[in-house]
Amino acid sequence: MGKPSAFELEVLGWVADDYEAPHTIANDISKALKRTISEADIKQALLALAHNGLVQPYAYDAERKRYSPISASEAQASQDPWFMAAPASRP
């Protein structure tokens, strides 16, 4: 567990208030940083944050319309993981 990078902290801010997935925030982060940020880069940052306990990964069940917590390893293997800031990382 290392100190989050500036980019990871930027991504953390985007998942502070709601469930987000890399594809839901990539465009907004790119606009905010004024450069193209890939979904893969965002997922990598979110996974690093998850391994550091700063975000909780989730799987979304569309049929039941709910999010279920998953491990960082499961999120890494998932095609479409969602994330939300862990309570400890919120001010």
Buried (B, 14 or more C-beta within 10 A) or exposed (E): EEEBEEBBBBBBEBBEEEEBBBEBBBEEBBEEEEEEBEBEBBBBBBBBBBBBEBBBBBBBEEEEEEBEEBEBEBBBEBEEBBBBBBEEBEE
